[in-house]
Every structure is written in structure tokens, then in C-alpha cells.
Amino acid sequence: MTELCKFSKGSCIHCGDTKQGECEGWNQPPKREWAGLTDEQVAEIERMSTTRSQAIRAIDAKLKELNHEV
């Protein structure tokens, strides 16, 4: 997996470039489709959640799982 370029204190911490236009990570950002919840997943979360807070946390966790942001 390629590490994304990130700027900190005026330069990229990955490749060392000082301008975002020269930084490979900014010129070629990874493209991936965002995965949302299906109607079935929403219904399951609704059934399993007793409070709004529980539902929000479950939605957040499921979206992170689907989009590999764990």
C-alpha cells in the first residue's frame, strides 16, 4: 500500500516536496468509491439501537468498517 503524502511545517512528510503541486500524493490522489449503508444495514442498526446515541455510534463504526478506516 502506498503511503499518502501529508504536509507538515511546509513540506511533505512522505516525499519531501515543498509544494503540493510537485508532491506525488497531491497529483495522484487515490481514487476509491465511498461505500454507504444499505437499507438492510440501516434497518438492522435501528433494530439493535435503543438510543439515538447508540445508533449514531453504530452507523459511524459500520461506515468506517465498509470504507476501511478502522
HTML snippet that shows the backbone in 3Dmol.js (N, CA, C, O; Angstrom):
<script src="https://3Dmol.org/build/3Dmol-min.js"></script>
<div id="view" style="width:600px;height:400px;position:relative"></div>
<script>
const pdb = `
ATOM      1  N   MET A   1       0.838  -1.180   0.000  1.00  0.00           N
ATOM      2  CA  MET A   1       0.000   0.000   0.000  1.00  0.00           C
ATOM      3  C   MET A   1       0.880   1.239   0.000  1.00  0.00           C
ATOM      4  O   MET A   1       1.805   1.345   0.805  1.00  0.00           O
ATOM      5  N   THR A   2       0.605   2.157  -0.879  1.00  0.00           N
ATOM      6  CA  THR A   2       1.384   3.376  -0.987  1.00  0.00           C
ATOM      7  C   THR A   2       0.983   4.354   0.099  1.00  0.00           C
ATOM      8  O   THR A   2      -0.205   4.565   0.342  1.00  0.00           O
ATOM      9  N   GLU A   3       1.967   4.951   0.753  1.00  0.00           N
ATOM     10  CA  GLU A   3       1.695   5.943   1.778  1.00  0.00           C
ATOM     11  C   GLU A   3       1.316   7.251   1.111  1.00  0.00           C
ATOM     12  O   GLU A   3       1.964   7.676   0.155  1.00  0.00           O
ATOM     13  N   LEU A   4       0.269   7.892   1.612  1.00  0.00           N
ATOM     14  CA  LEU A   4      -0.159   9.174   1.062  1.00  0.00           C
ATOM     15  C   LEU A   4       0.751  10.285   1.554  1.00  0.00           C
ATOM     16  O   LEU A   4       1.257  10.239   2.676  1.00  0.00           O
ATOM     17  N   CYS A   5       0.953  11.276   0.711  1.00  0.00           N
ATOM     18  CA  CYS A   5       1.739  12.434   1.104  1.00  0.00           C
ATOM     19  C   CYS A   5       0.932  13.304   2.051  1.00  0.00           C
ATOM     20  O   CYS A   5      -0.273  13.485   1.875  1.00  0.00           O
ATOM     21  N   LYS A   6       1.608  13.840   3.055  1.00  0.00           N
ATOM     22  CA  LYS A   6       0.981  14.714   4.041  1.00  0.00           C
ATOM     23  C   LYS A   6       1.914  15.872   4.313  1.00  0.00           C
ATOM     24  O   LYS A   6       3.112  15.684   4.527  1.00  0.00           O
ATOM     25  N   PHE A   7       1.355  17.079   4.304  1.00  0.00           N
ATOM     26  CA  PHE A   7       2.169  18.258   4.545  1.00  0.00           C
ATOM     27  C   PHE A   7       2.189  18.628   6.018  1.00  0.00           C
ATOM     28  O   PHE A   7       1.159  18.624   6.692  1.00  0.00           O
ATOM     29  N   SER A   8       3.372  18.945   6.500  1.00  0.00           N
ATOM     30  CA  SER A   8       3.557  19.404   7.865  1.00  0.00           C
ATOM     31  C   SER A   8       4.739  20.366   7.877  1.00  0.00           C
ATOM     32  O   SER A   8       5.809  20.039   7.363  1.00  0.00           O
ATOM     33  N   LYS A   9       4.559  21.516   8.442  1.00  0.00           N
ATOM     34  CA  LYS A   9       5.618  22.531   8.556  1.00  0.00           C
ATOM     35  C   LYS A   9       6.223  22.872   7.200  1.00  0.00           C
ATOM     36  O   LYS A   9       7.438  23.033   7.083  1.00  0.00           O
ATOM     37  N   GLY A  10       5.373  22.984   6.167  1.00  0.00           N
ATOM     38  CA  GLY A  10       5.815  23.472   4.874  1.00  0.00           C
ATOM     39  C   GLY A  10       6.357  22.456   3.893  1.00  0.00           C
ATOM     40  O   GLY A  10       6.715  22.824   2.774  1.00  0.00           O
ATOM     41  N   SER A  11       6.432  21.180   4.273  1.00  0.00           N
ATOM     42  CA  SER A  11       6.889  20.182   3.312  1.00  0.00           C
ATOM     43  C   SER A  11       6.169  18.859   3.561  1.00  0.00           C
ATOM     44  O   SER A  11       5.590  18.622   4.621  1.00  0.00           O
ATOM     45  N   CYS A  12       6.230  18.025   2.554  1.00  0.00           N
ATOM     46  CA  CYS A  12       5.575  16.721   2.636  1.00  0.00           C
ATOM     47  C   CYS A  12       6.398  15.802   3.536  1.00  0.00           C
ATOM     48  O   CYS A  12       7.611  15.679   3.370  1.00  0.00           O
ATOM     49  N   ILE A  13       5.736  15.169   4.476  1.00  0.00           N
ATOM     50  CA  ILE A  13       6.460  14.273   5.380  1.00  0.00           C
ATOM     51  C   ILE A  13       6.801  12.949   4.712  1.00  0.00           C
ATOM     52  O   ILE A  13       7.608  12.182   5.236  1.00  0.00           O
ATOM     53  N   HIS A  14       6.191  12.671   3.551  1.00  0.00           N
ATOM     54  CA  HIS A  14       6.454  11.418   2.855  1.00  0.00           C
ATOM     55  C   HIS A  14       7.548  11.573   1.798  1.00  0.00           C
ATOM     56  O   HIS A  14       8.516  10.813   1.782  1.00  0.00           O
ATOM     57  N   CYS A  15       7.385  12.570   0.910  1.00  0.00           N
ATOM     58  CA  CYS A  15       8.329  12.664  -0.207  1.00  0.00           C
ATOM     59  C   CYS A  15       9.250  13.886  -0.128  1.00  0.00           C
ATOM     60  O   CYS A  15      10.188  13.992  -0.918  1.00  0.00           O
ATOM     61  N   GLY A  16       9.002  14.813   0.812  1.00  0.00           N
ATOM     62  CA  GLY A  16       9.887  15.948   1.000  1.00  0.00           C
ATOM     63  C   GLY A  16       9.617  17.155   0.120  1.00  0.00           C
ATOM     64  O   GLY A  16      10.254  18.192   0.306  1.00  0.00           O
ATOM     65  N   ASP A  17       8.687  17.061  -0.841  1.00  0.00           N
ATOM     66  CA  ASP A  17       8.379  18.209  -1.694  1.00  0.00           C
ATOM     67  C   ASP A  17       7.830  19.353  -0.851  1.00  0.00           C
ATOM     68  O   ASP A  17       7.187  19.137   0.177  1.00  0.00           O
ATOM     69  N   THR A  18       8.095  20.568  -1.308  1.00  0.00           N
ATOM     70  CA  THR A  18       7.647  21.739  -0.570  1.00  0.00           C
ATOM     71  C   THR A  18       6.404  22.381  -1.167  1.00  0.00           C
ATOM     72  O   THR A  18       5.830  23.286  -0.562  1.00  0.00           O
ATOM     73  N   LYS A  19       5.979  21.932  -2.343  1.00  0.00           N
ATOM     74  CA  LYS A  19       4.764  22.452  -2.961  1.00  0.00           C
ATOM     75  C   LYS A  19       3.826  21.292  -3.248  1.00  0.00           C
ATOM     76  O   LYS A  19       4.247  20.244  -3.739  1.00  0.00           O
ATOM     77  N   GLN A  20       2.549  21.489  -2.938  1.00  0.00           N
ATOM     78  CA  GLN A  20       1.596  20.412  -3.163  1.00  0.00           C
ATOM     79  C   GLN A  20       1.521  20.034  -4.637  1.00  0.00           C
ATOM     80  O   GLN A  20       1.267  18.873  -4.956  1.00  0.00           O
ATOM     81  N   GLY A  21       1.735  20.975  -5.536  1.00  0.00           N
ATOM     82  CA  GLY A  21       1.695  20.683  -6.959  1.00  0.00           C
ATOM     83  C   GLY A  21       2.812  19.760  -7.413  1.00  0.00           C
ATOM     84  O   GLY A  21       2.684  19.108  -8.450  1.00  0.00           O
ATOM     85  N   GLU A  22       3.902  19.687  -6.663  1.00  0.00           N
ATOM     86  CA  GLU A  22       5.028  18.821  -7.005  1.00  0.00           C
ATOM     87  C   GLU A  22       4.948  17.474  -6.282  1.00  0.00           C
ATOM     88  O   GLU A  22       5.653  16.526  -6.625  1.00  0.00           O
ATOM     89  N   CYS A  23       4.103  17.417  -5.307  1.00  0.00           N
ATOM     90  CA  CYS A  23       4.008  16.232  -4.458  1.00  0.00           C
ATOM     91  C   CYS A  23       3.179  15.160  -5.155  1.00  0.00           C
ATOM     92  O   CYS A  23       2.047  15.414  -5.564  1.00  0.00           O
ATOM     93  N   GLU A  24       3.735  13.977  -5.287  1.00  0.00           N
ATOM     94  CA  GLU A  24       3.069  12.885  -5.984  1.00  0.00           C
ATOM     95  C   GLU A  24       1.722  12.541  -5.357  1.00  0.00           C
ATOM     96  O   GLU A  24       0.764  12.244  -6.071  1.00  0.00           O
ATOM     97  N   GLY A  25       1.643  12.579  -4.061  1.00  0.00           N
ATOM     98  CA  GLY A  25       0.396  12.265  -3.379  1.00  0.00           C
ATOM     99  C   GLY A  25      -0.713  13.256  -3.682  1.00  0.00           C
ATOM    100  O   GLY A  25      -1.890  12.899  -3.652  1.00  0.00           O
ATOM    101  N   TRP A  26      -0.349  14.500  -3.973  1.00  0.00           N
ATOM    102  CA  TRP A  26      -1.359  15.502  -4.297  1.00  0.00           C
ATOM    103  C   TRP A  26      -1.701  15.467  -5.774  1.00  0.00           C
ATOM    104  O   TRP A  26      -2.822  15.807  -6.151  1.00  0.00           O
ATOM    105  N   ASN A  27      -0.765  15.064  -6.619  1.00  0.00           N
ATOM    106  CA  ASN A  27      -1.045  14.989  -8.052  1.00  0.00           C
ATOM    107  C   ASN A  27      -1.847  13.750  -8.407  1.00  0.00           C
ATOM    108  O   ASN A  27      -2.640  13.783  -9.348  1.00  0.00           O
ATOM    109  N   GLN A  28      -1.665  12.685  -7.695  1.00  0.00           N
ATOM    110  CA  GLN A  28      -2.334  11.419  -7.977  1.00  0.00           C
ATOM    111  C   GLN A  28      -3.023  10.893  -6.713  1.00  0.00           C
ATOM    112  O   GLN A  28      -2.625   9.853  -6.188  1.00  0.00           O
ATOM    113  N   PRO A  29      -4.034  11.586  -6.223  1.00  0.00           N
ATOM    114  CA  PRO A  29      -4.690  11.081  -5.021  1.00  0.00           C
ATOM    115  C   PRO A  29      -5.372   9.746  -5.309  1.00  0.00           C
ATOM    116  O   PRO A  29      -5.857   9.523  -6.418  1.00  0.00           O
ATOM    117  N   PRO A  30      -5.409   8.880  -4.340  1.00  0.00           N
ATOM    118  CA  PRO A  30      -6.046   7.587  -4.573  1.00  0.00           C
ATOM    119  C   PRO A  30      -7.536   7.788  -4.834  1.00  0.00           C
ATOM    120  O   PRO A  30      -8.192   8.604  -4.186  1.00  0.00           O
ATOM    121  N   LYS A  31      -8.049   7.038  -5.784  1.00  0.00           N
ATOM    122  CA  LYS A  31      -9.467   7.134  -6.105  1.00  0.00           C
ATOM    123  C   LYS A  31     -10.137   5.854  -5.666  1.00  0.00           C
ATOM    124  O   LYS A  31      -9.754   4.757  -6.072  1.00  0.00           O
ATOM    125  N   ARG A  32     -11.138   6.013  -4.834  1.00  0.00           N
ATOM    126  CA  ARG A  32     -11.926   4.860  -4.443  1.00  0.00           C
ATOM    127  C   ARG A  32     -13.349   5.332  -4.170  1.00  0.00           C
ATOM    128  O   ARG A  32     -13.590   6.464  -3.751  1.00  0.00           O
ATOM    129  N   GLU A  33     -14.246   4.447  -4.418  1.00  0.00           N
ATOM    130  CA  GLU A  33     -15.653   4.732  -4.261  1.00  0.00           C
ATOM    131  C   GLU A  33     -16.030   4.690  -2.783  1.00  0.00           C
ATOM    132  O   GLU A  33     -15.613   3.787  -2.058  1.00  0.00           O
ATOM    133  N   TRP A  34     -16.826   5.673  -2.333  1.00  0.00           N
ATOM    134  CA  TRP A  34     -17.314   5.686  -0.960  1.00  0.00           C
ATOM    135  C   TRP A  34     -18.407   4.644  -0.824  1.00  0.00           C
ATOM    136  O   TRP A  34     -19.312   4.587  -1.656  1.00  0.00           O
ATOM    137  N   ALA A  35     -18.340   3.824   0.203  1.00  0.00           N
ATOM    138  CA  ALA A  35     -19.357   2.805   0.455  1.00  0.00           C
ATOM    139  C   ALA A  35     -20.315   3.319   1.518  1.00  0.00           C
ATOM    140  O   ALA A  35     -19.902   3.661   2.626  1.00  0.00           O
ATOM    141  N   GLY A  36     -21.586   3.370   1.177  1.00  0.00           N
ATOM    142  CA  GLY A  36     -22.612   3.790   2.121  1.00  0.00           C
ATOM    143  C   GLY A  36     -23.353   2.588   2.677  1.00  0.00           C
ATOM    144  O   GLY A  36     -23.056   1.444   2.333  1.00  0.00           O
ATOM    145  N   LEU A  37     -24.315   2.860   3.537  1.00  0.00           N
ATOM    146  CA  LEU A  37     -25.096   1.794   4.144  1.00  0.00           C
ATOM    147  C   LEU A  37     -26.264   1.403   3.248  1.00  0.00           C
ATOM    148  O   LEU A  37     -26.877   2.247   2.594  1.00  0.00           O
ATOM    149  N   THR A  38     -26.554   0.121   3.234  1.00  0.00           N
ATOM    150  CA  THR A  38     -27.727  -0.359   2.506  1.00  0.00           C
ATOM    151  C   THR A  38     -28.955  -0.157   3.395  1.00  0.00           C
ATOM    152  O   THR A  38     -28.829   0.086   4.595  1.00  0.00           O
ATOM    153  N   ASP A  39     -30.126  -0.259   2.802  1.00  0.00           N
ATOM    154  CA  ASP A  39     -31.362  -0.154   3.581  1.00  0.00           C
ATOM    155  C   ASP A  39     -31.414  -1.238   4.653  1.00  0.00           C
ATOM    156  O   ASP A  39     -31.887  -0.994   5.763  1.00  0.00           O
ATOM    157  N   GLU A  40     -30.933  -2.420   4.326  1.00  0.00           N
ATOM    158  CA  GLU A  40     -30.923  -3.518   5.290  1.00  0.00           C
ATOM    159  C   GLU A  40     -30.006  -3.219   6.480  1.00  0.00           C
ATOM    160  O   GLU A  40     -30.348  -3.519   7.624  1.00  0.00           O
ATOM    161  N   GLN A  41     -28.845  -2.630   6.203  1.00  0.00           N
ATOM    162  CA  GLN A  41     -27.922  -2.283   7.286  1.00  0.00           C
ATOM    163  C   GLN A  41     -28.516  -1.210   8.187  1.00  0.00           C
ATOM    164  O   GLN A  41     -28.373  -1.266   9.409  1.00  0.00           O
ATOM    165  N   VAL A  42     -29.184  -0.233   7.580  1.00  0.00           N
ATOM    166  CA  VAL A  42     -29.828   0.823   8.367  1.00  0.00           C
ATOM    167  C   VAL A  42     -30.913   0.219   9.253  1.00  0.00           C
ATOM    168  O   VAL A  42     -31.009   0.547  10.435  1.00  0.00           O
ATOM    169  N   ALA A  43     -31.727  -0.663   8.680  1.00  0.00           N
ATOM    170  CA  ALA A  43     -32.797  -1.306   9.448  1.00  0.00           C
ATOM    171  C   ALA A  43     -32.235  -2.124  10.605  1.00  0.00           C
ATOM    172  O   ALA A  43     -32.792  -2.119  11.703  1.00  0.00           O
ATOM    173  N   GLU A  44     -31.132  -2.827  10.359  1.00  0.00           N
ATOM    174  CA  GLU A  44     -30.507  -3.626  11.421  1.00  0.00           C
ATOM    175  C   GLU A  44     -30.013  -2.729  12.551  1.00  0.00           C
ATOM    176  O   GLU A  44     -30.199  -3.048  13.725  1.00  0.00           O
ATOM    177  N   ILE A  45     -29.394  -1.626  12.207  1.00  0.00           N
ATOM    178  CA  ILE A  45     -28.908  -0.693  13.226  1.00  0.00           C
ATOM    179  C   ILE A  45     -30.086  -0.120  14.007  1.00  0.00           C
ATOM    180  O   ILE A  45     -30.007   0.022  15.228  1.00  0.00           O
ATOM    181  N   GLU A  46     -31.165   0.205  13.323  1.00  0.00           N
ATOM    182  CA  GLU A  46     -32.354   0.714  14.010  1.00  0.00           C
ATOM    183  C   GLU A  46     -32.900  -0.306  15.003  1.00  0.00           C
ATOM    184  O   GLU A  46     -33.272   0.051  16.120  1.00  0.00           O
ATOM    185  N   ARG A  47     -32.948  -1.579  14.596  1.00  0.00           N
ATOM    186  CA  ARG A  47     -33.462  -2.642  15.475  1.00  0.00           C
ATOM    187  C   ARG A  47     -32.579  -2.848  16.699  1.00  0.00           C
ATOM    188  O   ARG A  47     -33.081  -3.110  17.792  1.00  0.00           O
ATOM    189  N   MET A  48     -31.276  -2.733  16.521  1.00  0.00           N
ATOM    190  CA  MET A  48     -30.338  -3.055  17.595  1.00  0.00           C
ATOM    191  C   MET A  48     -30.041  -1.870  18.514  1.00  0.00           C
ATOM    192  O   MET A  48     -29.449  -2.054  19.578  1.00  0.00           O
ATOM    193  N   SER A  49     -30.436  -0.674  18.130  1.00  0.00           N
ATOM    194  CA  SER A  49     -30.122   0.528  18.914  1.00  0.00           C
ATOM    195  C   SER A  49     -31.325   0.947  19.746  1.00  0.00           C
ATOM    196  O   SER A  49     -32.448   1.029  19.248  1.00  0.00           O
ATOM    197  N   THR A  50     -31.067   1.212  21.029  1.00  0.00           N
ATOM    198  CA  THR A  50     -32.150   1.660  21.902  1.00  0.00           C
ATOM    199  C   THR A  50     -32.142   3.170  22.096  1.00  0.00           C
ATOM    200  O   THR A  50     -33.134   3.745  22.545  1.00  0.00           O
ATOM    201  N   THR A  51     -31.029   3.815  21.760  1.00  0.00           N
ATOM    202  CA  THR A  51     -30.960   5.274  21.871  1.00  0.00           C
ATOM    203  C   THR A  51     -30.396   5.853  20.584  1.00  0.00           C
ATOM    204  O   THR A  51     -29.769   5.149  19.792  1.00  0.00           O
ATOM    205  N   ARG A  52     -30.624   7.122  20.390  1.00  0.00           N
ATOM    206  CA  ARG A  52     -30.080   7.819  19.217  1.00  0.00           C
ATOM    207  C   ARG A  52     -28.553   7.764  19.230  1.00  0.00           C
ATOM    208  O   ARG A  52     -27.923   7.579  18.189  1.00  0.00           O
ATOM    209  N   SER A  53     -27.973   7.923  20.401  1.00  0.00           N
ATOM    210  CA  SER A  53     -26.518   7.891  20.532  1.00  0.00           C
ATOM    211  C   SER A  53     -25.952   6.533  20.102  1.00  0.00           C
ATOM    212  O   SER A  53     -24.935   6.473  19.412  1.00  0.00           O
ATOM    213  N   GLN A  54     -26.607   5.452  20.509  1.00  0.00           N
ATOM    214  CA  GLN A  54     -26.158   4.127  20.086  1.00  0.00           C
ATOM    215  C   GLN A  54     -26.245   3.980  18.569  1.00  0.00           C
ATOM    216  O   GLN A  54     -25.345   3.417  17.945  1.00  0.00           O
ATOM    217  N   ALA A  55     -27.306   4.475  17.988  1.00  0.00           N
ATOM    218  CA  ALA A  55     -27.482   4.374  16.537  1.00  0.00           C
ATOM    219  C   ALA A  55     -26.395   5.153  15.812  1.00  0.00           C
ATOM    220  O   ALA A  55     -25.827   4.668  14.833  1.00  0.00           O
ATOM    221  N   ILE A  56     -26.105   6.354  16.286  1.00  0.00           N
ATOM    222  CA  ILE A  56     -25.073   7.182  15.649  1.00  0.00           C
ATOM    223  C   ILE A  56     -23.718   6.491  15.728  1.00  0.00           C
ATOM    224  O   ILE A  56     -22.978   6.454  14.745  1.00  0.00           O
ATOM    225  N   ARG A  57     -23.397   5.950  16.883  1.00  0.00           N
ATOM    226  CA  ARG A  57     -22.105   5.249  17.029  1.00  0.00           C
ATOM    227  C   ARG A  57     -22.044   3.997  16.156  1.00  0.00           C
ATOM    228  O   ARG A  57     -20.996   3.692  15.586  1.00  0.00           O
ATOM    229  N   ALA A  58     -23.149   3.276  16.046  1.00  0.00           N
ATOM    230  CA  ALA A  58     -23.182   2.084  15.199  1.00  0.00           C
ATOM    231  C   ALA A  58     -23.029   2.447  13.732  1.00  0.00           C
ATOM    232  O   ALA A  58     -22.336   1.756  12.985  1.00  0.00           O
ATOM    233  N   ILE A  59     -23.672   3.525  13.321  1.00  0.00           N
ATOM    234  CA  ILE A  59     -23.539   3.995  11.932  1.00  0.00           C
ATOM    235  C   ILE A  59     -22.097   4.385  11.649  1.00  0.00           C
ATOM    236  O   ILE A  59     -21.540   4.010  10.617  1.00  0.00           O
ATOM    237  N   ASP A  60     -21.494   5.132  12.556  1.00  0.00           N
ATOM    238  CA  ASP A  60     -20.101   5.554  12.398  1.00  0.00           C
ATOM    239  C   ASP A  60     -19.174   4.346  12.275  1.00  0.00           C
ATOM    240  O   ASP A  60     -18.316   4.307  11.393  1.00  0.00           O
ATOM    241  N   ALA A  61     -19.346   3.368  13.152  1.00  0.00           N
ATOM    242  CA  ALA A  61     -18.495   2.168  13.129  1.00  0.00           C
ATOM    243  C   ALA A  61     -18.677   1.387  11.833  1.00  0.00           C
ATOM    244  O   ALA A  61     -17.699   0.917  11.251  1.00  0.00           O
ATOM    245  N   LYS A  62     -19.923   1.244  11.373  1.00  0.00           N
ATOM    246  CA  LYS A  62     -20.185   0.482  10.154  1.00  0.00           C
ATOM    247  C   LYS A  62     -19.582   1.172   8.939  1.00  0.00           C
ATOM    248  O   LYS A  62     -18.995   0.510   8.083  1.00  0.00           O
ATOM    249  N   LEU A  63     -19.717   2.499   8.850  1.00  0.00           N
ATOM    250  CA  LEU A  63     -19.133   3.231   7.719  1.00  0.00           C
ATOM    251  C   LEU A  63     -17.608   3.130   7.718  1.00  0.00           C
ATOM    252  O   LEU A  63     -16.993   2.984   6.661  1.00  0.00           O
ATOM    253  N   LYS A  64     -17.003   3.208   8.900  1.00  0.00           N
ATOM    254  CA  LYS A  64     -15.550   3.043   8.981  1.00  0.00           C
ATOM    255  C   LYS A  64     -15.132   1.648   8.522  1.00  0.00           C
ATOM    256  O   LYS A  64     -14.138   1.487   7.814  1.00  0.00           O
ATOM    257  N   GLU A  65     -15.897   0.653   8.932  1.00  0.00           N
ATOM    258  CA  GLU A  65     -15.605  -0.731   8.516  1.00  0.00           C
ATOM    259  C   GLU A  65     -15.722  -0.877   6.994  1.00  0.00           C
ATOM    260  O   GLU A  65     -14.840  -1.439   6.345  1.00  0.00           O
ATOM    261  N   LEU A  66     -16.811  -0.370   6.442  1.00  0.00           N
ATOM    262  CA  LEU A  66     -17.040  -0.504   4.993  1.00  0.00           C
ATOM    263  C   LEU A  66     -15.993   0.253   4.178  1.00  0.00           C
ATOM    264  O   LEU A  66     -15.652  -0.162   3.070  1.00  0.00           O
ATOM    265  N   ASN A  67     -15.490   1.341   4.711  1.00  0.00           N
ATOM    266  CA  ASN A  67     -14.544   2.172   3.965  1.00  0.00           C
ATOM    267  C   ASN A  67     -13.112   2.002   4.471  1.00  0.00           C
ATOM    268  O   ASN A  67     -12.247   2.826   4.174  1.00  0.00           O
ATOM    269  N   HIS A  68     -12.864   0.946   5.229  1.00  0.00           N
ATOM    270  CA  HIS A  68     -11.514   0.559   5.684  1.00  0.00           C
ATOM    271  C   HIS A  68     -10.811   1.677   6.435  1.00  0.00           C
ATOM    272  O   HIS A  68      -9.627   1.925   6.207  1.00  0.00           O
ATOM    273  N   GLU A  69     -11.516   2.347   7.318  1.00  0.00           N
ATOM    274  CA  GLU A  69     -10.930   3.427   8.112  1.00  0.00           C
ATOM    275  C   GLU A  69     -10.911   3.060   9.587  1.00  0.00           C
ATOM    276  O   GLU A  69     -11.123   3.914  10.448  1.00  0.00           O
ATOM    277  N   VAL A  70     -10.662   1.809   9.873  1.00  0.00           N
ATOM    278  CA  VAL A  70     -10.677   1.344  11.257  1.00  0.00           C
ATOM    279  C   VAL A  70      -9.404   1.757  11.953  1.00  0.00           C
ATOM    280  O   VAL A  70      -9.221   1.459  13.133  1.00  0.00           O
TER     281      VAL A  70
END
`;
const viewer = $3Dmol.createViewer("view");
viewer.addModel(pdb, "pdb");
viewer.setStyle({}, {cartoon: {color: "spectrum"}});
viewer.zoomTo();
viewer.render();
</script>
